[in-house]
Amino acid sequence: MSKKVSEKRYKVTFLPENKSIYIFKGETIFDASMNAGIFLNSECGGVGTCGRCKVLLKSGQVEKVQSELLSSEDKERGYVLACQTYPKSDLVIEVPVIEIEEAVIQEGLLAEDILKLEITEKVLAGIKRLDIRDVKILPRVVKKLITVEAPLIGRSSSDKYRLEIALKQQLGLEDCFIPLEILKKISDVLRKGNWMITVTVDEISKDLIDIEPGNTTEESYGLAIDVGTTTVVVYLVNLNNGKILTSASEYNKQIRAGEDVISRIVYSLKGAGLEVLQGLIVETINELIVEVCKRTSVNPEKIHSIVCAGNTIMTHFLHGVSPKYLREEPYVPVANIFSPVSSKEIFLEHTPKAVVRSAPSVASYVGGDISAGLLISKVAEQEKLTLFLDMGTNGELVIGNSQWMVSTSCSAGPAFEGGGVKDGMRAIKGAIEAVKINPKTLKSSIKVIGGLKPKGICGSAMIDLLGQLYITGIINRKGKFNTDLNSPYVVIDKANPYYIIAKAEETATKKDIVISEVDLDNLIRAKGAVYAGITTLLEEVGLTKDNLEQIFIAGGFGHFINVRNAIIIGMLPDLPEEIFTFLGNTSVAGAHLALINRDKWKEMEKISRNITYIELFNNNKFYERYVASLFLPYTHIEEFPSVKKMLIERGLFIQE
């Protein structure tokens, strides 16, 4: 319902940007920040469960919902949670400065040099050889040079008719649809090119996309885009040879509305929330398009084909379609396959002539990013029984081979991506990415991304830390601290015991970086969901982990996992390490493959149709497995013989 002009409005001014916006009574400071485009740190989407959107109230009167997520010190200094605070007068709000790291941008990535690509960016690290260099360059959208007969006195048929004749005779296009946008410029283009023009054609639909004067066939470009929940990646591709000219990546601006997709669905249901979320993902992509074109001097109007791959919910948001029923039983999407759209329809303003296609989803929580990943990893061609695991907030799984494939998803939550952990952060510069604990001194040695002083700890190090704390005896199977230890690194606080990973004098924040029992509980729940998903899916098809012959781990997060520590904590099955292969970002790699070869696009569509989806939300076996997984490594340690052996050797095994 639209607000009436007579309703009370309050002016909220945000510092240090000195940006003001008016909001209605009943709206929060968080709502004001979203409407004003002010970035506030949040992982819950403004529902009051993460405690990260704290701001300083400089002036004005407010009504606050009391929250235990703010410390007494913060409250005394005047901090409030933006999502739990309602203006009662005009306000001045100071937003804490948050350092937003840009994701690493790689340049000059060539599809034909896939082995070099593996070393520099590890996009497909571990795959023996995918032979992308041998894939035939057969893009769906192509440019072709044609000659149109010039009009003469006595042969003065219309320009449109003579173009149609040329398309039929030279390209075999019968009854080609010519849109109004092209019709408006057809006469000028023909004469400017002296009756020689370049046409851009969709080879599948046979639609005419664009016409240009003269020969511009060498300027044919496309984009492969991974529309990730956390990170968006764009490849700029030369469609004539398949080369990746450059790539760019950035954090999805939707993060300010929540770090997980469920939080974003909740946000999308608030007023203009859906439009805001579409605007944020589109803004992210638009900025990346400008970046890749600027660095290559490519005119974005020469980009005519875009392939996007994202999970089902992100694909809905990109198209401005509400995914609200994906949050309610029986979890039904509006569509698994979206029809091609023009860039203009979804507000990609810099590529006005491009056709956008999104990789087909499999089901409600198994999206087009998985279809793309299965395409590039060739799971559907494997003879070996394969587990494909995309490690992210949602945790999508596929088991199968060339004969059959089944899939599911298990909500692991954002813990391993930095959410729900006090000193957690994403894998950016300054994040601790690896940890090892000395079993004698209990002091940790760390590796930090970028070689800088640490600011926090990312998912890969959390897996290391959980495993190391367990096998050094600092915590027990339930994730509780050993209170008998006399160590300066283990602080037995009655309210929330913790382990000091890095002392204040060693960190960039000048504060201790720690992991607490509450943090450990969140991590154990996350790892438990992943393992329960794997074992339940195997059980549903009458198999066990011992039947698995190879395991592919995909996703930016998955690339950094230490397999041994992931097995120790009971996140991955206890199997020989040599069967695990790390693929990295298969979503953008699959989108790239589908962009340069239209037959691969059809293959990806076939893959998505041939996967059976098994829902775990109401699966009792899953919840039984999940509860059993809330121990390190598992309730029945016999499922992890190598871990049991290690504990016995260290004198840490206790028979229960």
C-alpha positions as CSV (number, residue, x, y, z in Angstrom):
1,M,0.0,0.0,0.0
2,S,1.4,3.4,-0.9
3,K,1.9,5.9,1.9
4,K,-0.4,8.9,2.2
5,V,1.1,12.3,2.0
6,S,-0.5,13.2,5.3
7,E,1.5,10.5,7.2
8,K,4.3,11.6,9.4
9,R,7.7,11.6,7.8
10,Y,11.2,12.0,9.3
11,K,14.4,13.2,7.8
12,V,17.4,10.9,8.4
13,T,20.8,12.2,7.6
14,F,23.7,9.8,7.3
15,L,27.3,10.8,8.1
16,P,30.0,10.9,6.9
17,E,28.4,11.0,3.4
18,N,26.0,13.8,4.6
19,K,23.2,12.1,2.6
20,S,19.6,12.6,3.7
21,I,16.3,10.8,3.0
22,Y,12.8,11.0,4.3
23,I,11.1,7.9,5.7
24,F,7.6,7.3,7.1
25,K,6.7,6.5,10.7
26,G,7.1,2.8,11.3
27,E,10.1,2.5,9.1
28,T,13.6,1.7,10.6
29,I,16.9,3.4,10.1
30,F,17.9,0.3,8.2
31,D,15.0,0.9,5.8
32,A,16.3,4.5,5.4
33,S,19.8,3.3,4.6
34,M,18.6,0.9,1.9
35,N,16.5,3.6,0.3
36,A,19.4,6.0,0.4
37,G,21.9,3.6,-1.0
38,I,24.0,3.7,2.2
39,F,25.9,0.5,2.9
40,L,25.3,-1.0,6.4
41,N,27.0,-4.2,7.5
42,S,24.3,-6.8,7.8
43,E,23.9,-10.5,7.3
44,C,20.3,-11.1,8.4
45,G,18.7,-8.6,6.0
46,G,17.4,-6.3,8.8
47,V,15.5,-8.8,11.0
48,G,17.6,-8.2,14.1
49,T,19.5,-11.5,14.4
50,C,23.1,-10.7,13.4
51,G,23.8,-7.5,15.4
52,R,26.1,-6.1,12.7
53,C,24.1,-3.0,11.6
54,K,25.1,-0.8,14.5
55,V,25.2,2.9,13.9
56,L,25.9,5.9,16.1
57,L,22.9,8.1,17.0
58,K,24.3,11.7,16.9
59,S,21.0,13.5,17.4
60,G,17.2,13.0,17.4
61,Q,14.7,10.8,19.3
62,V,14.1,7.1,18.5
63,E,12.2,4.1,19.7
64,K,14.4,1.1,20.2
65,V,13.8,-2.6,20.4
66,Q,16.1,-3.9,23.2
67,S,18.8,-6.2,21.9
68,E,21.4,-8.3,23.6
69,L,23.5,-8.1,20.4
70,L,24.8,-4.7,21.5
71,S,27.4,-4.5,24.3
72,S,26.8,-2.3,27.3
73,E,29.8,-0.2,26.2
74,D,28.2,0.3,22.7
75,K,24.9,1.3,24.3
76,E,26.5,3.9,26.6
77,R,28.4,5.4,23.6
78,G,25.0,5.9,21.8
79,Y,25.1,3.0,19.3
80,V,21.9,1.4,18.1
81,L,21.0,-1.4,15.8
82,A,19.6,0.3,12.6
83,C,17.1,-2.5,11.9
84,Q,15.7,-2.3,15.4
85,T,15.4,1.5,15.7
86,Y,12.5,3.7,14.6
87,P,12.7,7.5,14.3
88,K,10.5,9.7,16.5
89,S,12.0,12.9,15.1
90,D,14.5,13.9,12.4
91,L,17.8,12.1,13.0
92,V,21.5,12.4,12.3
93,I,23.2,9.0,12.1
94,E,26.9,8.3,11.8
95,V,27.8,5.1,10.0
96,P,31.0,3.3,11.0
97,V,33.5,3.3,8.2
98,I,33.6,-0.3,6.8
99,E,36.6,-1.2,4.6
100,I,35.1,-3.0,1.7
101,E,37.8,-5.0,-0.1
102,E,37.5,-5.4,-3.8
103,A,37.7,-9.0,-5.1
104,V,40.9,-9.9,-7.0
105,I,40.6,-9.1,-10.7
106,Q,42.6,-11.3,-13.1
107,E,43.5,-10.1,-16.6
108,G,44.3,-11.8,-19.9
109,L,42.7,-15.2,-19.2
110,L,42.6,-17.2,-22.3
111,A,40.2,-20.1,-22.8
112,E,42.8,-21.8,-25.0
113,D,45.3,-21.7,-22.2
114,I,43.3,-23.6,-19.6
115,L,46.4,-25.0,-17.9
116,K,47.7,-21.5,-17.3
117,L,44.3,-20.5,-16.1
118,E,44.4,-23.3,-13.5
119,I,47.7,-22.0,-12.1
120,T,47.0,-18.3,-12.0
121,E,43.4,-18.2,-10.8
122,K,42.7,-21.8,-10.0
123,V,39.3,-21.6,-11.6
124,L,39.5,-25.2,-12.5
125,A,42.4,-26.4,-10.3
126,G,42.7,-30.1,-10.1
127,I,40.9,-31.1,-13.3
128,K,43.3,-33.1,-15.3
129,R,42.3,-31.4,-18.6
130,L,38.9,-30.2,-19.7
131,D,40.2,-29.5,-23.2
132,I,38.3,-26.2,-23.6
133,R,40.9,-25.4,-26.3
134,D,39.4,-28.2,-28.4
135,V,35.8,-27.0,-28.1
136,K,34.5,-25.8,-31.4
137,I,33.8,-22.1,-31.4
138,L,30.1,-22.1,-32.2
139,P,28.4,-19.2,-30.5
140,R,24.6,-18.9,-30.5
141,V,24.9,-15.2,-31.5
142,V,27.0,-14.6,-34.6
143,K,28.0,-11.7,-36.8
144,K,27.9,-12.1,-40.6
145,L,28.6,-9.8,-43.5
146,I,26.0,-9.5,-46.3
147,T,25.4,-7.4,-49.3
148,V,21.9,-5.8,-50.0
149,E,20.9,-4.9,-53.5
150,A,20.8,-1.2,-54.0
151,P,17.5,0.3,-55.2
152,L,17.1,1.5,-58.8
153,I,14.4,3.4,-60.6
154,G,11.8,0.8,-61.5
155,R,13.1,-1.5,-58.9
156,S,12.4,0.5,-55.8
157,S,11.1,-2.1,-53.4
158,S,11.4,-1.2,-49.7
159,D,14.6,-1.4,-47.8
160,K,13.1,-3.9,-45.4
161,Y,12.0,-6.2,-48.3
162,R,15.5,-6.1,-49.9
163,L,17.1,-6.8,-46.5
164,E,14.8,-9.8,-46.1
165,I,15.7,-11.1,-49.6
166,A,19.5,-10.8,-48.7
167,L,19.0,-12.6,-45.4
168,K,17.2,-15.4,-47.2
169,Q,19.5,-15.8,-50.1
170,Q,22.8,-15.4,-48.3
171,L,22.1,-16.8,-44.9
172,G,19.1,-19.0,-45.5
173,L,17.0,-17.1,-43.0
174,E,13.3,-17.5,-43.9
175,D,10.7,-15.0,-42.6
176,C,13.3,-13.4,-40.3
177,F,11.6,-11.1,-37.8
178,I,12.9,-7.5,-38.0
179,P,12.1,-5.6,-34.8
180,L,11.0,-2.0,-34.8
181,E,14.3,-0.8,-33.3
182,I,16.2,-2.1,-36.4
183,L,13.5,-0.9,-38.8
184,K,14.0,2.6,-37.5
185,K,17.6,2.7,-38.6
186,I,17.6,0.3,-41.5
187,S,17.7,2.9,-44.3
188,D,20.6,4.9,-42.8
189,V,22.6,1.8,-42.0
190,L,22.3,0.5,-45.6
191,R,23.3,3.7,-47.2
192,K,26.2,4.4,-44.8
193,G,27.6,1.0,-45.4
194,N,27.2,1.4,-49.2
195,W,24.8,-1.6,-49.1
196,M,27.3,-3.8,-47.3
197,I,26.3,-4.4,-43.7
198,T,27.0,-6.7,-40.8
199,V,24.0,-8.5,-39.3
200,T,24.0,-10.0,-35.8
201,V,21.8,-13.1,-35.7
202,D,20.6,-15.6,-33.1
203,E,21.4,-18.9,-34.8
204,I,18.8,-20.8,-32.7
205,S,15.8,-18.5,-32.8
206,K,16.8,-17.0,-36.1
207,D,16.0,-13.6,-34.8
208,L,17.8,-10.5,-36.2
209,I,19.5,-8.8,-33.2
210,D,21.3,-5.9,-34.8
211,I,22.6,-4.4,-38.1
212,E,25.7,-2.2,-38.6
213,P,27.2,-0.5,-41.6
214,G,30.3,-2.0,-43.2
215,N,32.2,-5.0,-41.9
216,T,32.3,-5.2,-38.1
217,T,32.5,-9.0,-37.9
218,E,35.8,-8.8,-35.9
219,E,34.0,-7.0,-33.1
220,S,31.9,-9.7,-31.7
221,Y,31.8,-10.0,-27.9
222,G,29.9,-11.7,-25.2
223,L,29.8,-11.9,-21.4
224,A,29.8,-15.0,-19.1
225,I,28.5,-14.0,-15.6
226,D,28.4,-15.9,-12.3
227,V,25.6,-14.3,-10.4
228,G,26.7,-15.5,-7.0
229,T,25.0,-14.8,-3.7
230,T,28.2,-13.4,-2.3
231,T,30.4,-12.6,-5.3
232,V,29.6,-11.7,-9.0
233,V,32.2,-12.6,-11.6
234,V,32.2,-11.4,-15.2
235,Y,34.3,-12.7,-18.2
236,L,34.5,-10.6,-21.3
237,V,34.8,-13.0,-24.2
238,N,35.8,-12.7,-27.9
239,L,33.1,-14.7,-29.6
240,N,35.2,-15.2,-32.7
241,N,37.8,-17.3,-31.0
242,G,36.5,-18.0,-27.5
243,K,39.2,-16.0,-25.7
244,I,38.6,-14.5,-22.3
245,L,39.9,-11.0,-22.8
246,T,39.7,-10.1,-19.2
247,S,37.6,-10.8,-16.0
248,A,36.4,-8.8,-13.1
249,S,34.7,-9.7,-9.8
250,E,33.0,-7.8,-7.0
251,Y,30.8,-8.5,-4.0
252,N,27.1,-8.7,-4.7
253,K,25.7,-5.4,-3.5
254,Q,22.6,-7.4,-2.2
255,I,24.7,-8.4,0.8
256,R,23.5,-5.3,2.5
257,A,20.0,-6.9,2.5
258,G,21.2,-10.1,4.0
259,E,24.1,-12.6,3.4
260,D,21.9,-15.6,2.7
261,V,19.1,-16.0,0.1
262,I,16.4,-16.6,2.7
263,S,17.1,-13.2,4.4
264,R,16.9,-11.6,1.0
265,I,13.6,-13.3,0.2
266,V,12.3,-11.9,3.5
267,Y,13.6,-8.4,2.5
268,S,12.0,-8.7,-1.0
269,L,8.6,-8.9,0.6
270,K,8.9,-5.5,2.3
271,G,7.4,-2.7,0.3
272,A,9.7,-2.1,-2.7
273,G,12.2,-4.7,-1.5
274,L,12.1,-6.7,-4.7
275,E,12.8,-3.7,-6.9
276,V,15.7,-2.7,-4.5
277,L,17.2,-6.2,-4.7
278,Q,17.0,-6.3,-8.5
279,G,18.5,-2.9,-8.6
280,L,21.4,-3.9,-6.4
281,I,22.4,-7.0,-8.5
282,V,22.0,-5.1,-11.7
283,E,24.1,-2.2,-10.3
284,T,26.8,-4.8,-9.5
285,I,26.8,-6.2,-13.0
286,N,26.7,-2.9,-14.7
287,E,29.8,-1.7,-12.8
288,L,31.7,-4.8,-13.7
289,I,30.7,-4.4,-17.4
290,V,32.1,-0.9,-17.4
291,E,35.3,-2.2,-15.8
292,V,36.0,-5.0,-18.3
293,C,35.2,-2.8,-21.3
294,K,37.4,0.0,-20.0
295,R,40.4,-2.2,-19.5
296,T,40.0,-3.8,-23.0
297,S,38.8,-0.7,-24.9
298,V,35.8,-2.7,-26.1
299,N,32.7,-0.8,-27.0
300,P,29.9,-2.4,-24.8
301,E,27.4,-1.9,-27.6
302,K,29.4,-4.5,-29.5
303,I,28.4,-7.1,-26.8
304,H,25.5,-9.0,-28.2
305,S,25.3,-12.2,-26.0
306,I,25.3,-12.7,-22.3
307,V,25.1,-16.0,-20.4
308,C,24.4,-15.8,-16.6
309,A,24.6,-18.6,-14.1
310,G,23.2,-18.3,-10.6
311,N,21.2,-20.2,-8.1
312,T,17.4,-20.3,-8.5
313,I,16.7,-17.3,-6.2
314,M,19.4,-15.1,-7.6
315,T,18.1,-15.8,-11.1
316,H,14.6,-14.7,-9.9
317,F,16.1,-11.5,-8.5
318,L,18.0,-10.7,-11.7
319,H,14.8,-10.9,-13.7
320,G,12.8,-8.9,-11.1
321,V,10.6,-11.9,-10.3
322,S,9.5,-12.6,-6.8
323,P,10.8,-15.9,-5.3
324,K,8.5,-15.6,-2.2
325,Y,7.0,-19.1,-2.6
326,L,10.4,-20.7,-2.6
327,R,10.3,-19.9,1.2
328,E,7.0,-21.7,1.7
329,E,6.1,-25.4,1.3
330,P,6.2,-27.0,-1.2
331,Y,9.0,-24.5,-2.2
332,V,8.0,-23.8,-5.8
333,P,9.9,-21.4,-8.1
334,V,8.1,-19.2,-10.6
335,A,10.3,-20.8,-13.3
336,N,13.3,-23.1,-13.6
337,I,13.9,-21.9,-17.2
338,F,13.7,-18.2,-18.0
339,S,13.2,-17.2,-21.6
340,P,15.9,-15.0,-23.2
341,V,15.5,-11.3,-22.5
342,S,17.0,-8.1,-23.8
343,S,19.5,-6.3,-21.6
344,K,17.1,-3.4,-21.5
345,E,14.4,-5.5,-20.0
346,I,16.5,-6.2,-16.9
347,F,18.2,-2.8,-16.9
348,L,21.7,-3.7,-18.0
349,E,22.2,-0.3,-19.4
350,H,25.6,-0.5,-21.0
351,T,24.9,-3.4,-23.3
352,P,21.6,-2.3,-25.0
353,K,21.9,-4.7,-27.9
354,A,22.6,-7.9,-26.0
355,V,20.4,-10.9,-25.5
356,V,20.6,-12.3,-21.9
357,R,20.1,-16.0,-21.2
358,S,20.2,-17.6,-17.8
359,A,21.4,-21.1,-17.2
360,P,18.4,-23.4,-16.4
361,S,17.8,-24.4,-12.8
362,V,17.2,-28.0,-11.7
363,A,14.8,-27.3,-8.8
364,S,13.9,-24.9,-6.0
365,Y,17.4,-24.8,-4.4
366,V,19.5,-26.4,-7.1
367,G,20.1,-23.6,-9.6
368,G,21.7,-22.8,-13.0
369,D,25.1,-22.4,-11.3
370,I,24.9,-26.2,-10.7
371,S,23.8,-26.9,-14.3
372,A,26.8,-24.9,-15.5
373,G,29.1,-26.7,-13.1
374,L,27.9,-30.1,-14.2
375,L,28.5,-29.0,-17.8
376,I,32.1,-27.9,-17.3
377,S,33.0,-30.8,-15.0
378,K,31.5,-33.4,-17.4
379,V,29.8,-35.3,-14.5
380,A,27.1,-36.4,-17.0
381,E,29.9,-38.1,-19.1
382,Q,31.7,-39.8,-16.2
383,E,31.7,-43.6,-15.8
384,K,32.8,-43.3,-12.2
385,L,30.2,-42.6,-9.5
386,T,30.8,-38.9,-8.7
387,L,29.7,-36.6,-6.0
388,F,29.6,-32.9,-7.1
389,L,29.5,-30.6,-4.1
390,D,29.1,-26.8,-4.4
391,M,30.3,-25.5,-1.1
392,G,28.3,-22.3,-0.3
393,T,25.6,-21.1,2.0
394,N,23.1,-23.4,0.4
395,G,25.3,-26.5,-0.1
396,E,24.0,-28.1,-3.4
397,L,24.9,-31.7,-4.0
398,V,24.7,-34.0,-7.1
399,I,25.5,-37.7,-7.1
400,G,25.7,-39.7,-10.3
401,N,27.4,-40.4,-13.6
402,S,26.6,-40.8,-17.2
403,Q,23.7,-43.1,-16.4
404,W,21.8,-41.1,-13.8
405,M,22.0,-38.1,-11.5
406,V,20.2,-37.1,-8.3
407,S,20.5,-33.8,-6.5
408,T,19.5,-32.0,-3.3
409,S,20.5,-29.0,-1.2
410,C,21.2,-28.6,2.5
411,S,21.3,-25.2,4.1
412,A,24.7,-24.9,5.7
413,G,24.2,-21.3,6.6
414,P,26.7,-18.4,6.2
415,A,29.1,-19.5,9.0
416,F,31.9,-20.7,6.7
417,E,31.5,-17.5,4.7
418,G,32.1,-15.3,7.7
419,G,28.5,-15.0,9.0
420,G,27.5,-15.9,12.5
421,V,31.1,-15.9,13.7
422,K,32.3,-13.0,15.8
423,D,35.6,-12.5,14.0
424,G,34.4,-14.2,10.8
425,M,34.9,-12.5,7.4
426,R,35.0,-13.4,3.7
427,A,38.1,-14.6,2.0
428,I,39.6,-11.2,1.2
429,K,42.9,-9.5,2.0
430,G,43.6,-9.6,5.7
431,A,41.6,-12.8,6.3
432,I,43.3,-15.7,8.0
433,E,43.0,-18.5,5.5
434,A,44.9,-21.4,7.2
435,V,45.6,-22.3,10.8
436,K,47.8,-24.9,12.5
437,I,48.1,-25.4,16.3
438,N,51.2,-26.5,18.0
439,P,50.1,-29.5,20.2
440,K,52.7,-28.7,22.9
441,T,52.3,-24.9,23.3
442,L,48.8,-24.7,21.9
443,K,49.8,-21.5,20.0
444,S,48.5,-21.2,16.5
445,S,50.5,-20.4,13.4
446,I,48.5,-18.6,10.7
447,K,48.5,-17.7,7.0
448,V,46.9,-14.5,6.0
449,I,45.6,-13.6,2.5
450,G,47.8,-10.9,1.1
451,G,50.5,-11.4,3.7
452,L,49.0,-8.6,5.8
453,K,48.2,-8.3,9.5
454,P,45.0,-10.3,10.2
455,K,41.6,-8.7,10.5
456,G,39.6,-11.8,10.9
457,I,39.2,-15.4,9.9
458,C,37.6,-16.9,6.7
459,G,35.9,-20.2,6.0
460,S,38.9,-22.3,5.1
461,A,40.7,-21.3,8.3
462,M,37.6,-22.0,10.3
463,I,37.7,-25.6,9.0
464,D,41.4,-25.8,9.9
465,L,40.8,-24.3,13.3
466,L,37.9,-26.6,14.3
467,G,39.9,-29.6,13.3
468,Q,43.1,-28.4,15.0
469,L,41.3,-27.5,18.2
470,Y,39.8,-31.0,18.3
471,I,43.0,-33.1,17.6
472,T,45.1,-31.1,20.1
473,G,42.5,-31.7,22.8
474,I,41.6,-28.1,23.3
475,I,37.9,-28.9,22.6
476,N,35.9,-32.1,23.0
477,R,33.6,-33.9,20.6
478,K,30.8,-31.5,21.5
479,G,32.9,-28.4,20.7
480,K,33.2,-27.5,24.4
481,F,36.6,-26.2,25.7
482,N,38.7,-28.3,28.0
483,T,38.6,-26.4,31.3
484,D,41.7,-28.2,32.7
485,L,44.1,-26.5,30.3
486,N,46.6,-24.0,31.6
487,S,47.3,-22.0,28.5
488,P,47.4,-18.2,27.7
489,Y,45.6,-19.0,24.5
490,V,42.5,-20.7,26.1
491,V,40.3,-18.3,28.0
492,I,37.7,-20.0,30.1
493,D,35.1,-17.2,30.3
494,K,32.0,-18.5,32.2
495,A,29.7,-16.9,29.7
496,N,31.5,-17.8,26.5
497,P,34.9,-19.5,26.6
498,Y,37.2,-18.8,23.7
499,Y,40.6,-19.5,22.0
500,I,42.9,-16.7,21.0
501,I,44.0,-17.2,17.4
502,A,46.0,-13.9,17.2
503,K,46.9,-11.5,19.9
504,A,45.9,-7.9,19.7
505,E,49.5,-6.7,19.0
506,E,49.6,-9.0,16.0
507,T,46.4,-7.9,14.3
508,A,45.3,-5.0,12.1
509,T,42.3,-4.3,14.4
510,K,44.5,-4.1,17.5
511,K,42.1,-6.5,19.1
512,D,42.5,-10.3,19.8
513,I,41.1,-12.5,17.0
514,V,39.2,-15.3,18.8
515,I,36.9,-18.2,18.3
516,S,34.3,-18.8,21.0
517,E,32.1,-21.7,22.0
518,V,29.2,-20.0,20.4
519,D,31.2,-19.6,17.2
520,L,32.2,-23.3,17.3
521,D,28.6,-24.3,17.8
522,N,27.6,-22.4,14.6
523,L,30.5,-24.1,12.7
524,I,29.5,-27.5,13.9
525,R,25.9,-27.0,12.8
526,A,27.2,-25.9,9.3
527,K,29.5,-28.8,8.8
528,G,26.8,-31.1,10.1
529,A,24.3,-30.0,7.5
530,V,26.8,-30.7,4.7
531,Y,27.7,-34.2,5.9
532,A,24.0,-35.0,6.7
533,G,23.1,-33.9,3.2
534,I,25.8,-36.1,1.6
535,T,24.9,-39.2,3.6
536,T,21.2,-38.8,3.3
537,L,21.3,-38.4,-0.5
538,L,23.5,-41.5,-0.7
539,E,21.1,-43.4,1.4
540,E,18.1,-42.3,-0.7
541,V,19.6,-44.0,-3.7
542,G,20.7,-47.1,-1.9
543,L,24.5,-46.3,-1.7
544,T,27.1,-45.5,0.9
545,K,30.1,-43.2,0.9
546,D,32.3,-46.2,0.0
547,N,30.6,-46.4,-3.4
548,L,31.9,-42.9,-4.3
549,E,34.8,-43.0,-6.8
550,Q,35.5,-39.3,-7.1
551,I,34.4,-36.1,-5.4
552,F,34.4,-32.7,-7.1
553,I,34.2,-29.7,-4.9
554,A,33.1,-26.4,-6.6
555,G,32.7,-22.8,-5.5
556,G,35.1,-20.1,-4.5
557,F,34.9,-21.3,-1.0
558,G,35.4,-24.9,-1.9
559,H,38.8,-24.2,-3.6
560,F,40.4,-23.4,-0.3
561,I,39.3,-26.4,1.8
562,N,41.9,-28.5,3.5
563,V,40.5,-31.9,2.9
564,R,42.2,-33.6,5.9
565,N,40.8,-31.0,8.4
566,A,37.4,-31.2,6.7
567,I,37.4,-35.0,7.3
568,I,38.6,-34.6,10.9
569,I,35.6,-32.4,11.7
570,G,33.2,-34.6,9.9
571,M,32.3,-32.3,7.1
572,L,33.5,-34.5,4.3
573,P,33.3,-38.4,4.2
574,D,36.4,-40.3,5.5
575,L,37.7,-41.4,2.1
576,P,41.2,-41.3,0.5
577,E,42.3,-37.8,-0.2
578,E,43.2,-38.6,-3.8
579,I,39.6,-39.0,-4.9
580,F,38.9,-35.3,-4.0
581,T,39.3,-32.8,-6.8
582,F,38.9,-29.0,-6.4
583,L,37.3,-27.3,-9.3
584,G,36.9,-23.7,-8.1
585,N,34.3,-21.5,-9.8
586,T,32.6,-23.9,-12.2
587,S,29.6,-21.6,-12.5
588,V,31.3,-18.9,-14.6
589,A,33.4,-21.6,-16.4
590,G,30.2,-23.4,-17.5
591,A,28.6,-20.1,-18.5
592,H,31.7,-19.4,-20.6
593,L,31.5,-22.8,-22.3
594,A,27.8,-22.3,-23.1
595,L,28.5,-18.8,-24.4
596,I,31.0,-19.9,-27.0
597,N,29.3,-23.1,-28.1
598,R,25.5,-23.3,-28.7
599,D,25.6,-27.1,-28.6
600,K,27.0,-26.9,-25.1
601,W,24.1,-24.7,-24.1
602,K,21.7,-27.4,-25.4
603,E,23.7,-30.0,-23.5
604,M,23.4,-27.9,-20.3
605,E,19.6,-27.7,-20.8
606,K,19.5,-31.5,-21.2
607,I,21.6,-32.0,-18.0
608,S,19.2,-29.8,-16.0
609,R,16.2,-31.8,-17.2
610,N,17.8,-35.2,-16.5
611,I,18.5,-34.6,-12.8
612,T,16.1,-36.0,-10.2
613,Y,15.7,-33.6,-7.2
614,I,15.2,-35.0,-3.7
615,E,13.8,-32.6,-1.1
616,L,15.4,-32.8,2.4
617,F,13.3,-30.2,4.2
618,N,10.9,-32.8,5.5
619,N,13.2,-35.8,5.4
620,N,13.4,-37.5,8.8
621,K,16.5,-39.4,7.8
622,F,18.2,-36.1,7.1
623,Y,17.4,-34.6,10.5
624,E,18.5,-37.8,12.2
625,R,21.8,-37.6,10.4
626,Y,22.0,-33.9,11.1
627,V,21.6,-34.4,14.9
628,A,24.2,-37.2,14.7
629,S,26.6,-34.8,12.9
630,L,26.6,-32.3,15.8
631,F,29.6,-34.0,17.2
632,L,33.2,-34.1,16.1
633,P,33.5,-35.8,13.7
634,Y,30.2,-37.7,14.1
635,T,28.2,-39.5,16.8
636,H,29.3,-42.9,15.5
637,I,33.1,-42.4,15.1
638,E,33.3,-45.7,13.3
639,E,32.3,-43.8,10.2
640,F,35.6,-41.9,10.5
641,P,38.2,-44.6,11.0
642,S,41.2,-42.5,10.0
643,V,40.2,-39.8,12.6
644,K,39.7,-42.5,15.3
645,K,43.2,-43.8,14.6
646,M,44.7,-40.3,14.8
647,L,42.9,-39.7,18.2
648,I,44.2,-43.1,19.5
649,E,47.7,-42.2,18.5
650,R,47.5,-38.9,20.3
651,G,46.0,-40.4,23.4
652,L,42.8,-38.4,22.9
653,F,40.3,-41.1,22.1
654,I,37.7,-41.7,24.7
655,Q,35.4,-44.7,24.3
656,E,31.9,-43.7,25.0
